[in-house]
Amino acid sequence: MRLSLPHILIAILLVFVSCKTATMKQGNEQMERGEYYAAARTYRKVIGKTSGKDKAARAEAYFRMGRAYQLHNQIPRAESAYNYAIKSDCNDSTVYLYMGQVKQKSGRWKDGAHYFETYLRFDSTHLSAQNGYMMCQKLEMIRRNPTRYTVRMAPVLNYSAGSDYSTSFMGQDGTKIFFASTRRQAKGKGKSDITGQKNADIFYSQKDDKGRWSKPKAIDSDINSENDEGVMSLTGDGLRMYFTRSRNIKEAVTEICYAQRIEDQWGKPQVLKLTKDSLTAVAHPSISADGGFLYFVSDMPGGSGGLDIWRAKMGTDEVMYIENLGPEINTSEDEMFPFIREDGTLYFASRGWPGLGGLDIFKASVTSAGSWKVENMGMPVNSTGDDFGISYYGPEEKGFFSSDRGNSRGYDKLYTFELPELKCFFEGNVRGERKVPLKEARIHIVGDSGYYEKQPVRQDATYQFKIRQGEKYAVQASCPGYLSVAEYFTPPKQDQDYVYRKEFVLMPVAKTIRVDNIFFDFNQATLRPESKGALDYLIMILNENPNITIELSSHTDIIGSDTYNMDLSNRRAKSVVDYLIDSGVDKERLTPRGYGKTVPVVVDDDMADLYPFLQYGDILSEDYIRRLPADQEEIARQLSRRTEFKVLRTDYNLY
């Protein structure tokens, strides 16, 4: 049974007194019993026999008829009735609140905001009006920024001229589901005075090997009756079903029943005793996977107002205690249709939390402090219509929910939803000198979760690995004849696809390699603090290539005497080596050497790209430099002042 408002659960057992002439009293009594469909018809008859001169009486009848239509989801008719009530100078200010709600649910947000704002002049503290006005201001932005969920109607399951809602999966394979339906095959006869539809029964569908759902069938057991059976939930093993049932055909007060499954047959249902008060209704069960807790809905004393979500600690066949989930979940309005996942996350539908219109589905997660964090699931899971009854297939981010979106008759239909897996990749290429692709390169990647993979690059020297957000990774690129290079990174956790790109540039073992950004004090051998990044990079190269020994060389520019420059370069080379040794590099792997100005720079690709006046392969000898214009000469002298290393051995500690 889909229960949507407090009136259904607080229905009083009144005896229907039939009369030949429809009266306001009769309609009001029907409303009190939750018979919204019947009440709307009664008020329409009242309007038909009320004189047009009696403006106040007609305004009241239109107002009440609008409310009856609204409560059984006949939104276009409700809007029309409220419009007539307002034109007839209805003296009940809540007509503006209700008109705001139906405008919002119809997707006319600006009109909705106008009516909410009008009502707030009468009652500025009303929660629903405040939320409605606020959300009508935000709905266009929300529509333009949907979540990543994909939502589709489930056509096979919805093939009926009635409502289909609130699924529950059986077992761990997700191939069998149960749901409530008012379709023609349900046992109930005639139309319900509450909804104008048949009383619902519980149906099931099976998925075949190709992933197609079978035509739904009603459960062939005493679970279904001429009464209204609705929202159900199965234990993780699929052996027990809890479900909602009205106490008789006419009565709106509901109870929760349960039935055991033996092989393929369901046993006789039993009533679950959650309260001693016979006039208090309970509904919408959701049992935890282990059967330890049952979440349900009720308006019993001790709640926050309207319908609240409660939790019962379950024994073998009895309730040990019940507790209200408190103000972190429940508001003064209605919270309904709870669904508890295996990880303890709670999902529910609410009118009290700020929503898009009608009922919205909310997600409540337990924080590290033990409190609840509540979030609206946003579009497209939620719409301006009623969205409720979500159920997940195990730990996967997919399942079903129910909605009356886009249905002018107010019928609920089943929708599938799925959160596509985020695409997260580590990709790039490996090259050597002059951007030559290194087709023989290999990539090693290790994650802190234990993930390890080793792959050769593609023919164009590119690579790609599928990775996970939030995991720490260490990657090494290697190629025969080249020094290996490492990269360390952690993809950020975010709600969107992510690609971490890296171009590895490997240095040939047989070539002298320049180390940029090593700085000394002027005419001194003292390393400056800003050299740390380059020095640490050099340490990483040595650590990634543990079998090499190197000559660490320092070079000066052409200014100064040969003797002075040779002494300065020797001291600077030794300063770098001392830093590396102090950082843990074995001193036997390091040979400092100063060359003064005796080894001129040979222009490489990077230098030629950066300085157009230089050509690849140019040798920056003293004669070459002195022929340059003053500004270019200064650049050439800067390039001459450098620190380099070359590999001496590749078999250190190898044998």
VEXDREN-2710 file (C-alpha; in Angstrom, 1 decimal):
% VEXDREN-2710
k/r/px/py/pz
1/MET/0.0/0.0/0.0
2/ARG/1.3/3.4/-0.9
3/LEU/0.5/5.7/2.0
4/SER/1.3/9.3/1.3
5/LEU/-0.2/11.5/4.1
6/PRO/-0.9/11.5/7.8
7/HIS/-4.6/11.3/7.2
8/ILE/-4.3/7.7/6.0
9/LEU/-2.6/6.5/9.2
10/ILE/-4.8/8.5/11.6
11/ALA/-8.1/7.4/10.0
12/ILE/-10.9/7.1/12.5
13/LEU/-13.3/4.2/12.2
14/LEU/-16.5/6.0/11.3
15/VAL/-19.5/4.2/9.9
16/PHE/-20.4/5.4/6.5
17/VAL/-24.0/6.8/6.6
18/SER/-25.3/6.6/3.1
19/CYS/-27.6/9.4/1.9
20/LYS/-29.2/10.3/-1.3
21/THR/-27.9/13.8/-1.4
22/ALA/-24.2/14.6/-1.2
23/THR/-23.3/17.0/1.6
24/MET/-20.2/18.8/2.8
25/LYS/-20.4/16.7/6.0
26/GLN/-20.3/13.5/4.0
27/GLY/-17.2/14.7/2.1
28/ASN/-15.5/15.8/5.3
29/GLU/-16.1/12.4/6.9
30/GLN/-14.6/10.7/3.8
31/MET/-11.6/12.9/4.0
32/GLU/-11.1/12.1/7.6
33/ARG/-11.1/8.4/6.7
34/GLY/-8.6/9.0/4.0
35/GLU/-11.1/8.3/1.2
36/TYR/-9.8/11.0/-1.0
37/TYR/-11.2/9.6/-4.3
38/ALA/-14.7/9.3/-2.9
39/ALA/-14.4/12.7/-1.2
40/ALA/-13.5/14.5/-4.4
41/ARG/-16.6/13.0/-6.1
42/THR/-18.8/14.1/-3.2
43/TYR/-17.5/17.7/-3.2
44/ARG/-18.1/17.9/-7.0
45/LYS/-21.7/17.0/-6.4
46/VAL/-21.9/19.6/-3.6
47/ILE/-20.7/22.2/-6.0
48/GLY/-23.2/21.2/-8.6
49/LYS/-26.1/21.8/-6.3
50/THR/-24.8/25.0/-4.6
51/SER/-26.1/28.2/-5.9
52/GLY/-23.7/30.5/-7.7
53/LYS/-24.8/33.3/-5.5
54/ASP/-23.4/31.4/-2.4
55/LYS/-19.9/32.4/-3.2
56/ALA/-18.5/31.4/0.2
57/ALA/-20.0/27.9/0.1
58/ARG/-18.7/27.3/-3.4
59/ALA/-15.2/28.5/-2.5
60/GLU/-15.1/26.1/0.5
61/ALA/-16.3/23.2/-1.7
62/TYR/-13.7/24.0/-4.4
63/PHE/-11.0/24.2/-1.8
64/ARG/-11.9/20.9/-0.2
65/MET/-12.3/19.2/-3.6
66/GLY/-8.8/20.5/-4.6
67/ARG/-7.3/19.1/-1.5
68/ALA/-9.0/15.7/-2.1
69/TYR/-7.6/15.6/-5.7
70/GLN/-4.2/16.6/-4.4
71/LEU/-4.1/13.9/-1.8
72/HIS/-4.7/11.2/-4.4
73/ASN/-2.4/12.7/-7.0
74/GLN/-4.8/14.2/-9.4
75/ILE/-2.7/17.3/-9.8
76/PRO/-4.3/19.0/-12.8
77/ARG/-7.7/18.6/-11.3
78/ALA/-6.4/19.9/-7.9
79/GLU/-4.9/22.9/-9.6
80/SER/-8.2/23.7/-11.4
81/ALA/-10.2/23.4/-8.1
82/TYR/-7.8/25.6/-6.2
83/ASN/-8.0/28.2/-9.0
84/TYR/-11.7/28.4/-8.7
85/ALA/-11.5/28.6/-4.9
86/ILE/-9.1/31.5/-5.1
87/LYS/-11.3/33.3/-7.6
88/SER/-14.2/32.8/-5.3
89/ASP/-12.3/34.5/-2.5
90/CYS/-11.6/31.4/-0.4
91/ASN/-11.0/32.5/3.2
92/ASP/-8.6/29.7/4.0
93/SER/-5.1/30.9/3.5
94/THR/-3.7/27.4/3.1
95/VAL/-5.2/27.4/-0.4
96/TYR/-2.0/29.4/-1.4
97/LEU/0.2/26.8/0.2
98/TYR/-1.5/23.9/-1.6
99/MET/-1.6/25.8/-4.9
100/GLY/2.2/26.4/-4.5
101/GLN/2.7/22.7/-4.0
102/VAL/0.7/21.7/-7.1
103/LYS/2.3/24.3/-9.2
104/GLN/5.7/23.1/-8.1
105/LYS/4.7/19.5/-8.8
106/SER/3.6/20.5/-12.2
107/GLY/7.0/21.9/-13.0
108/ARG/5.8/25.6/-13.0
109/TRP/8.4/26.8/-10.4
110/LYS/7.9/30.5/-10.8
111/ASP/4.2/30.2/-10.2
112/GLY/4.9/28.0/-7.3
113/ALA/7.3/30.5/-5.7
114/HIS/4.6/33.2/-6.1
115/TYR/2.0/31.2/-4.2
116/PHE/4.4/30.0/-1.5
117/GLU/5.5/33.6/-1.0
118/THR/1.8/34.7/-0.7
119/TYR/1.2/32.0/2.0
120/LEU/4.3/33.0/3.9
121/ARG/2.7/36.4/4.5
122/PHE/0.1/34.6/6.6
123/ASP/2.5/32.2/8.3
124/SER/6.2/33.1/7.9
125/THR/7.3/30.1/10.0
126/HIS/5.7/27.3/8.0
127/LEU/8.3/24.7/7.1
128/SER/6.7/23.4/3.9
129/ALA/6.1/26.9/2.6
130/GLN/9.7/27.9/3.4
131/ASN/11.2/24.9/1.7
132/GLY/8.8/25.2/-1.3
133/TYR/9.7/28.8/-1.8
134/MET/13.5/28.2/-1.5
135/MET/13.4/25.2/-3.8
136/CYS/11.4/26.9/-6.5
137/GLN/14.2/29.5/-6.6
138/LYS/16.8/26.7/-7.1
139/LEU/15.0/24.2/-9.4
140/GLU/16.2/25.7/-12.7
141/MET/19.8/25.5/-11.5
142/ILE/19.2/21.9/-10.2
143/ARG/17.7/20.9/-13.6
144/ARG/20.8/22.2/-15.4
145/ASN/23.1/20.4/-13.1
146/PRO/21.8/16.8/-12.8
147/THR/23.7/14.0/-11.0
148/ARG/25.4/11.2/-12.9
149/TYR/22.5/8.8/-12.3
150/THR/20.8/7.4/-15.4
151/VAL/17.1/6.8/-15.0
152/ARG/14.8/4.8/-17.3
153/MET/11.2/3.5/-17.0
154/ALA/11.0/-0.3/-16.7
155/PRO/8.4/-0.9/-19.5
156/VAL/7.8/-4.6/-18.9
157/LEU/7.1/-4.2/-15.2
158/ASN/4.8/-1.2/-15.8
159/TYR/2.6/-2.7/-18.5
160/SER/-0.6/-2.1/-16.6
161/ALA/-3.4/0.5/-16.3
162/GLY/-2.7/1.1/-12.7
163/SER/0.1/1.9/-10.3
164/ASP/3.3/-0.2/-9.9
165/TYR/5.6/0.7/-7.0
166/SER/8.1/-0.2/-4.3
167/THR/10.3/-3.1/-5.4
168/SER/12.3/-5.5/-3.2
169/PHE/15.0/-7.9/-4.5
170/MET/15.1/-11.5/-3.5
171/GLY/18.5/-13.1/-2.8
172/GLN/22.0/-12.1/-3.9
173/ASP/21.8/-12.5/-7.6
174/GLY/19.2/-9.8/-8.3
175/THR/17.2/-11.9/-10.7
176/LYS/13.9/-11.8/-8.9
177/ILE/12.0/-8.8/-7.6
178/PHE/8.7/-8.2/-5.9
179/PHE/6.6/-5.0/-6.1
180/ALA/3.1/-3.7/-5.4
181/SER/0.6/-3.1/-8.2
182/THR/-3.1/-2.1/-8.6
183/ARG/-3.2/-3.7/-12.1
184/ARG/-6.2/-5.6/-13.3
185/GLN/-4.9/-9.0/-12.1
186/ALA/-5.0/-7.9/-8.4
187/LYS/-7.6/-9.7/-6.3
188/GLY/-9.4/-6.5/-5.0
189/LYS/-12.8/-5.7/-6.6
190/GLY/-14.0/-2.3/-7.7
191/LYS/-12.2/1.0/-7.0
192/SER/-10.8/2.1/-3.7
193/ASP/-12.5/5.1/-2.1
194/ILE/-9.0/6.2/-1.1
195/THR/-7.1/6.1/-4.5
196/GLY/-9.8/5.4/-7.1
197/GLN/-7.8/2.4/-8.1
198/LYS/-8.0/-1.3/-7.2
199/ASN/-6.5/-2.4/-3.9
200/ALA/-2.9/-3.4/-4.6
201/ASP/-1.4/-6.9/-4.5
202/ILE/2.2/-8.1/-4.5
203/PHE/3.6/-9.3/-7.8
204/TYR/6.9/-10.7/-8.8
205/SER/9.1/-10.9/-11.9
206/GLN/12.1/-13.1/-12.9
207/LYS/15.1/-12.0/-15.0
208/ASP/16.2/-14.5/-17.7
209/ASP/19.8/-15.2/-18.9
210/LYS/19.6/-12.3/-21.3
211/GLY/18.7/-9.8/-18.6
212/ARG/15.0/-9.5/-19.5
213/TRP/12.3/-9.3/-16.9
214/SER/9.4/-11.7/-17.3
215/LYS/5.8/-10.6/-17.3
216/PRO/4.8/-10.0/-13.7
217/LYS/2.7/-12.5/-11.8
218/ALA/0.8/-12.2/-8.6
219/ILE/2.1/-14.2/-5.6
220/ASP/0.0/-17.3/-5.4
221/SER/-0.5/-17.4/-1.6
222/ASP/-2.4/-16.0/1.3
223/ILE/-0.1/-12.9/1.2
224/ASN/-2.5/-11.4/-1.4
225/SER/-6.1/-10.8/-0.4
226/GLU/-8.9/-8.5/-1.3
227/ASN/-7.4/-6.0/1.1
228/ASP/-4.7/-3.6/0.1
229/GLU/-1.2/-5.2/0.2
230/GLY/1.7/-2.9/-0.5
231/VAL/5.3/-2.0/0.4
232/MET/7.3/-5.1/1.2
233/SER/10.8/-6.1/2.2
234/LEU/12.7/-9.4/2.2
235/THR/15.5/-10.6/4.4
236/GLY/18.9/-11.1/2.8
237/ASP/18.3/-14.9/2.5
238/GLY/14.9/-14.3/0.9
239/LEU/13.2/-16.6/3.4
240/ARG/11.0/-14.0/5.1
241/MET/8.9/-11.2/3.7
242/TYR/7.5/-8.3/5.6
243/PHE/4.7/-6.4/3.9
244/THR/2.1/-3.7/4.5
245/ARG/-1.6/-4.7/4.6
246/SER/-4.8/-2.8/5.3
247/ARG/-6.9/-4.4/8.1
248/ASN/-9.9/-4.8/5.8
249/ILE/-11.1/-3.7/2.3
250/LYS/-12.5/-0.3/3.4
251/GLU/-10.3/0.6/6.4
252/ALA/-7.3/2.8/5.8
253/VAL/-5.4/1.8/9.0
254/THR/-2.6/-0.5/8.1
255/GLU/-0.4/-3.1/9.8
256/ILE/2.8/-5.0/9.0
257/CYS/2.6/-8.7/8.4
258/TYR/5.3/-11.3/7.7
259/ALA/5.4/-14.7/6.0
260/GLN/8.0/-17.4/5.8
261/ARG/9.0/-19.1/2.5
262/ILE/9.5/-22.8/2.5
263/GLU/11.0/-23.9/-0.9
264/ASP/8.8/-22.1/-3.4
265/GLN/5.8/-21.5/-1.2
266/TRP/4.9/-18.7/1.1
267/GLY/3.3/-19.6/4.4
268/LYS/0.3/-18.0/6.1
269/PRO/1.0/-14.4/7.0
270/GLN/1.2/-13.3/10.6
271/VAL/0.7/-9.8/12.0
272/LEU/3.8/-8.3/13.5
273/LYS/2.9/-6.7/16.9
274/LEU/4.6/-3.3/16.9
275/THR/2.1/-1.4/19.1
276/LYS/-0.8/-2.2/21.4
277/ASP/-2.8/0.8/20.1
278/SER/-5.4/-0.6/17.6
279/LEU/-5.9/2.8/16.1
280/THR/-2.2/3.4/15.4
281/ALA/-1.1/2.3/11.9
282/VAL/2.3/1.0/10.9
283/ALA/3.5/0.6/7.3
284/HIS/6.5/0.5/4.9
285/PRO/8.7/-2.2/6.4
286/SER/12.4/-2.4/5.5
287/ILE/14.3/-5.2/7.1
288/SER/18.1/-5.2/7.4
289/ALA/20.0/-7.9/5.5
290/ASP/20.7/-9.8/8.7
291/GLY/17.2/-9.5/9.9
292/GLY/18.3/-7.6/13.1
293/PHE/16.4/-4.4/12.6
294/LEU/13.1/-3.5/10.9
295/TYR/12.6/0.1/9.8
296/PHE/9.0/1.2/9.4
297/VAL/6.7/4.2/9.3
298/SER/4.1/5.3/11.9
299/ASP/2.4/8.3/13.5
300/MET/2.5/6.7/16.9
301/PRO/3.2/9.1/19.9
302/GLY/6.8/10.1/20.5
303/GLY/7.5/11.3/16.9
304/SER/8.3/14.6/15.4
305/GLY/4.9/15.1/13.7
306/GLY/3.3/13.7/10.6
307/LEU/4.6/10.3/9.7
308/ASP/8.0/9.3/11.2
309/ILE/10.5/6.6/10.5
310/TRP/11.0/4.2/13.4
311/ARG/13.3/1.2/14.0
312/ALA/12.5/-2.1/15.7
313/LYS/15.1/-4.4/17.2
314/MET/14.0/-7.9/16.1
315/GLY/14.2/-11.1/18.0
316/THR/13.3/-14.5/16.4
317/ASP/9.6/-13.9/16.1
318/GLU/9.1/-10.8/18.3
319/VAL/9.9/-7.2/18.6
320/MET/12.4/-6.5/21.4
321/TYR/12.1/-2.7/21.4
322/ILE/11.3/0.2/19.0
323/GLU/12.9/3.6/18.7
324/ASN/12.2/6.8/16.7
325/LEU/15.1/7.8/14.4
326/GLY/14.8/11.3/15.8
327/PRO/15.0/14.8/14.4
328/GLU/18.2/14.1/12.3
329/ILE/15.8/12.1/10.0
330/ASN/12.2/13.0/10.9
331/THR/10.6/16.4/10.5
332/SER/7.2/17.8/11.4
333/GLU/6.0/16.7/7.9
334/ASP/6.0/13.1/6.5
335/GLU/9.0/10.8/6.2
336/MET/8.2/7.5/4.5
337/PHE/9.3/4.5/2.5
338/PRO/12.6/3.7/4.3
339/PHE/15.2/1.4/2.7
340/ILE/18.2/0.2/4.7
341/ARG/21.3/-1.0/2.7
342/GLU/23.8/-3.5/3.9
343/ASP/26.3/-0.8/4.7
344/GLY/23.9/1.0/7.0
345/THR/23.0/3.8/4.6
346/LEU/19.3/4.7/4.9
347/TYR/17.2/6.0/2.1
348/PHE/13.7/7.5/2.6
349/ALA/11.1/9.7/1.0
350/SER/10.1/13.0/2.6
351/ARG/7.9/16.1/2.3
352/GLY/9.6/17.8/5.2
353/TRP/13.2/18.0/3.8
354/PRO/13.7/20.6/1.0
355/GLY/12.7/18.8/-2.2
356/LEU/12.0/19.3/-5.9
357/GLY/8.2/18.8/-5.5
358/GLY/6.0/16.1/-4.0
359/LEU/7.9/13.4/-2.3
360/ASP/11.7/13.3/-2.8
361/ILE/14.2/10.5/-2.1
362/PHE/16.9/11.3/0.4
363/LYS/20.1/9.5/1.4
364/ALA/21.2/9.4/5.0
365/SER/24.7/8.3/5.8
366/VAL/26.2/7.6/9.3
367/THR/29.1/10.0/10.0
368/SER/32.2/9.2/12.0
369/ALA/30.6/10.9/15.0
370/GLY/27.6/8.5/14.8
371/SER/25.1/11.1/13.5
372/TRP/23.1/11.1/10.3
373/LYS/24.1/13.2/7.2
374/VAL/21.0/13.7/5.0
375/GLU/21.3/14.5/1.3
376/ASN/18.7/15.0/-1.5
377/MET/19.5/12.6/-4.3
378/GLY/18.9/15.3/-6.9
379/MET/17.7/15.0/-10.5
380/PRO/17.1/12.8/-12.3
381/VAL/16.3/10.4/-9.5
382/ASN/14.0/13.1/-8.0
383/SER/11.6/15.1/-10.1
384/THR/8.8/17.6/-9.4
385/GLY/6.5/14.6/-8.9
386/ASP/6.4/12.0/-6.2
387/ASP/9.6/9.9/-6.0
388/PHE/9.8/7.2/-3.4
389/GLY/10.3/3.5/-2.7
390/ILE/13.9/3.1/-3.7
391/SER/15.6/-0.2/-3.5
392/TYR/19.2/-1.2/-4.3
393/TYR/20.6/-4.4/-5.8
394/GLY/23.1/-5.4/-3.1
395/PRO/26.2/-3.2/-3.0
396/GLU/25.9/-2.1/-6.6
397/GLU/24.9/1.5/-7.4
398/LYS/21.7/0.5/-9.2
399/GLY/18.2/-0.6/-8.6
400/PHE/14.6/0.6/-8.8
401/PHE/12.4/3.4/-7.5
402/SER/8.9/4.6/-8.0
403/SER/7.5/7.8/-9.4
404/ASP/4.4/9.4/-10.8
405/ARG/6.4/11.9/-12.8
406/GLY/4.7/13.0/-16.1
407/ASN/1.6/11.0/-15.3
408/SER/-1.5/13.3/-15.2
409/ARG/-3.6/10.5/-13.6
410/GLY/-1.3/10.2/-10.7
411/TYR/-0.3/6.6/-11.4
412/ASP/3.0/5.4/-10.0
413/LYS/5.4/3.6/-12.2
414/LEU/8.7/1.7/-11.7
415/TYR/12.0/3.2/-12.8
416/THR/15.5/1.8/-13.0
417/PHE/18.4/3.9/-11.9
418/GLU/22.2/3.3/-12.1
419/LEU/25.2/5.3/-11.2
420/PRO/27.7/4.7/-14.0
421/GLU/31.2/3.8/-12.8
422/LEU/33.5/6.7/-12.9
423/LYS/36.2/6.5/-15.5
424/CYS/39.6/7.1/-14.1
425/PHE/42.7/6.5/-16.1
426/PHE/46.5/7.0/-16.0
427/GLU/47.8/7.6/-19.5
428/GLY/50.5/9.2/-21.5
429/ASN/53.5/8.3/-23.6
430/VAL/57.3/7.5/-23.2
431/ARG/59.9/9.3/-25.3
432/GLY/63.6/9.8/-25.4
433/GLU/65.8/12.5/-27.0
434/ARG/64.3/14.8/-29.6
435/LYS/60.8/13.4/-28.6
436/VAL/61.5/10.1/-30.2
437/PRO/58.9/7.5/-29.1
438/LEU/60.5/4.7/-27.1
439/LYS/58.5/1.7/-28.4
440/GLU/60.4/-0.8/-26.2
441/ALA/59.5/1.0/-23.0
442/ARG/57.5/-0.7/-20.2
443/ILE/55.4/0.7/-17.4
444/HIS/55.2/-0.7/-13.9
445/ILE/52.3/0.6/-11.7
446/VAL/51.7/-0.3/-8.1
447/GLY/48.7/0.9/-5.9
448/ASP/48.6/1.0/-2.1
449/SER/45.6/-1.5/-2.3
450/GLY/48.0/-4.2/-3.6
451/TYR/47.2/-3.5/-7.2
452/TYR/50.2/-4.3/-9.5
453/GLU/50.5/-4.3/-13.3
454/LYS/53.3/-4.3/-15.8
455/GLN/52.7/-3.6/-19.5
456/PRO/54.8/-2.7/-22.6
457/VAL/53.8/0.5/-24.2
458/ARG/51.8/0.5/-27.5
459/GLN/53.5/0.7/-30.9
460/ASP/53.2/4.5/-30.7
461/ALA/54.8/4.4/-27.2
462/THR/51.5/5.4/-25.5
463/TYR/50.0/3.7/-22.5
464/GLN/46.8/3.7/-20.5
465/PHE/45.9/2.1/-17.1
466/LYS/42.5/2.0/-15.4
467/ILE/43.0/3.3/-11.8
468/ARG/40.8/4.2/-8.8
469/GLN/40.2/7.6/-7.3
470/GLY/41.8/8.1/-3.9
471/GLU/44.3/5.3/-4.2
472/LYS/48.0/6.1/-4.0
473/TYR/50.1/5.0/-7.0
474/ALA/53.8/4.6/-7.8
475/VAL/54.7/4.2/-11.4
476/GLN/58.0/3.5/-13.1
477/ALA/58.8/3.9/-16.8
478/SER/61.9/1.9/-18.1
479/CYS/63.5/1.1/-21.4
480/PRO/66.7/-0.8/-22.3
481/GLY/69.6/1.7/-22.6
482/TYR/67.8/4.4/-20.7
483/LEU/67.5/5.4/-17.1
484/SER/64.2/4.5/-15.4
485/VAL/62.0/7.3/-14.2
486/ALA/59.3/7.2/-11.5
487/GLU/56.1/9.1/-10.8
488/TYR/54.0/9.2/-7.6
489/PHE/50.4/10.5/-7.5
490/THR/47.0/10.0/-6.0
491/PRO/43.9/10.7/-8.1
492/PRO/41.5/13.0/-6.2
493/LYS/38.1/11.7/-5.1
494/GLN/35.5/13.6/-7.0
495/ASP/32.2/13.0/-8.6
496/GLN/33.4/13.1/-12.2
497/ASP/35.7/11.2/-14.6
498/TYR/39.4/11.8/-14.1
499/VAL/42.5/11.3/-16.3
500/TYR/46.0/11.7/-14.9
501/ARG/48.4/12.3/-17.9
502/LYS/52.2/11.9/-17.8
503/GLU/54.8/12.1/-20.5
504/PHE/57.9/10.2/-19.4
505/VAL/61.1/11.5/-20.8
506/LEU/63.9/8.9/-20.4
507/MET/67.5/9.8/-20.5
508/PRO/70.0/7.6/-22.3
509/VAL/72.6/5.8/-20.2
510/ALA/75.4/6.7/-22.6
511/LYS/74.8/10.5/-22.6
512/THR/75.8/13.3/-20.2
513/ILE/72.6/14.7/-18.6
514/ARG/72.1/18.2/-17.5
515/VAL/70.4/18.8/-14.1
516/ASP/68.7/22.2/-14.2
517/ASN/67.9/24.5/-11.3
518/ILE/70.9/23.8/-9.1
519/PHE/72.0/27.2/-7.7
520/PHE/75.0/28.4/-5.8
521/ASP/75.8/31.6/-4.0
522/PHE/77.7/34.1/-6.2
523/ASN/81.3/32.9/-6.7
524/GLN/80.8/30.4/-4.0
525/ALA/80.2/26.6/-3.7
526/THR/77.4/26.9/-1.2
527/LEU/74.1/25.4/-2.4
528/ARG/71.1/27.7/-2.3
529/PRO/67.8/26.5/-0.7
530/GLU/65.9/26.7/-4.1
531/SER/68.2/23.9/-5.4
532/LYS/66.4/21.3/-3.2
533/GLY/63.8/20.3/-5.8
534/ALA/66.4/19.5/-8.5
535/LEU/68.7/17.7/-6.0
536/ASP/65.8/15.6/-4.7
537/TYR/64.9/14.7/-8.3
538/LEU/68.5/13.5/-8.8
539/ILE/68.2/11.4/-5.7
540/MET/65.0/9.9/-7.1
541/ILE/66.9/9.0/-10.4
542/LEU/69.6/7.2/-8.4
543/ASN/67.0/5.4/-6.2
544/GLU/65.1/4.3/-9.3
545/ASN/68.3/3.0/-10.9
546/PRO/70.1/1.4/-8.0
547/ASN/72.8/-0.3/-10.1
548/ILE/74.3/2.8/-11.6
549/THR/77.3/4.9/-10.5
550/ILE/77.7/8.4/-11.8
551/GLU/80.2/11.2/-12.3
552/LEU/78.7/14.5/-10.9
553/SER/80.2/17.3/-12.8
554/SER/80.1/21.1/-12.4
555/HIS/80.9/23.7/-15.2
556/THR/81.5/27.4/-15.2
557/ASP/81.0/30.1/-17.8
558/ILE/83.9/31.7/-19.8
559/ILE/84.5/34.6/-17.4
560/GLY/87.5/34.3/-15.1
561/SER/90.8/32.4/-15.2
562/ASP/91.1/28.7/-15.9
563/THR/92.6/28.0/-12.5
564/TYR/89.8/29.9/-10.6
565/ASN/87.1/28.3/-12.6
566/MET/88.5/24.8/-12.2
567/ASP/88.8/25.2/-8.4
568/LEU/85.2/26.7/-8.2
569/SER/83.7/23.9/-10.3
570/ASN/85.5/21.2/-8.2
571/ARG/84.1/22.7/-5.0
572/ARG/80.6/23.0/-6.4
573/ALA/80.6/19.4/-7.7
574/LYS/81.7/18.2/-4.2
575/SER/78.9/20.3/-2.5
576/VAL/76.3/18.4/-4.6
577/VAL/77.9/15.0/-3.9
578/ASP/78.0/15.8/-0.2
579/TYR/74.3/16.7/-0.3
580/LEU/73.5/13.4/-2.0
581/ILE/75.5/11.4/0.6
582/ASP/73.9/13.2/3.4
583/SER/70.5/12.2/1.9
584/GLY/71.4/8.5/2.0
585/VAL/73.1/7.8/-1.4
586/ASP/76.1/5.5/-1.1
587/LYS/79.3/7.6/-1.6
588/GLU/80.8/4.8/-3.7
589/ARG/78.2/5.6/-6.4
590/LEU/79.3/9.2/-6.7
591/THR/82.4/10.8/-8.3
592/PRO/82.6/14.6/-8.1
593/ARG/84.4/16.3/-11.0
594/GLY/85.0/20.0/-11.8
595/TYR/85.6/21.0/-15.5
596/GLY/85.7/24.7/-15.2
597/LYS/85.1/26.2/-18.6
598/THR/86.9/23.4/-20.6
599/VAL/83.7/21.5/-21.7
600/PRO/81.4/23.8/-23.7
601/VAL/77.6/23.2/-23.9
602/VAL/76.1/21.3/-26.8
603/VAL/72.7/22.7/-27.6
604/ASP/69.9/20.2/-27.2
605/ASP/66.2/20.2/-28.2
606/ASP/65.0/21.9/-25.1
607/MET/67.5/24.8/-25.4
608/ALA/66.7/25.2/-29.1
609/ASP/63.0/25.3/-28.4
610/LEU/63.5/27.9/-25.6
611/TYR/66.0/30.1/-27.4
612/PRO/65.3/30.5/-31.2
613/PHE/68.8/32.1/-31.8
614/LEU/70.3/28.7/-31.0
615/GLN/70.3/25.6/-33.3
616/TYR/70.3/22.0/-32.2
617/GLY/73.9/20.7/-32.0
618/ASP/75.6/24.1/-31.7
619/ILE/78.6/24.1/-29.5
620/LEU/78.8/27.1/-27.1
621/SER/82.5/27.6/-27.2
622/GLU/84.2/30.8/-25.9
623/ASP/84.6/32.1/-29.5
624/TYR/80.9/31.3/-30.3
625/ILE/79.7/33.0/-27.2
626/ARG/81.8/36.2/-27.7
627/ARG/80.4/36.7/-31.2
628/LEU/76.8/36.9/-29.9
629/PRO/75.0/40.2/-29.1
630/ALA/75.2/41.2/-25.4
631/ASP/71.7/39.9/-24.4
632/GLN/72.3/36.5/-26.2
633/GLU/75.8/36.2/-24.8
634/GLU/74.4/36.5/-21.3
635/ILE/71.9/33.6/-22.0
636/ALA/74.7/31.5/-23.4
637/ARG/76.9/32.1/-20.4
638/GLN/74.0/31.1/-18.1
639/LEU/73.6/27.8/-20.1
640/SER/77.3/27.2/-19.6
641/ARG/77.0/27.4/-15.8
642/ARG/75.6/24.0/-15.2
643/THR/75.6/20.8/-13.2
644/GLU/75.6/17.5/-15.1
645/PHE/75.9/13.8/-14.5
646/LYS/76.9/10.8/-16.7
647/VAL/76.6/7.1/-15.9
648/LEU/79.9/5.4/-15.2
649/ARG/78.7/1.9/-14.5
650/THR/75.4/0.0/-14.7
651/ASP/76.4/-3.1/-12.6
652/TYR/76.9/-1.6/-9.2
653/ASN/76.0/-4.3/-6.6
654/LEU/74.5/-6.3/-9.3
655/TYR/76.5/-9.4/-8.7
END
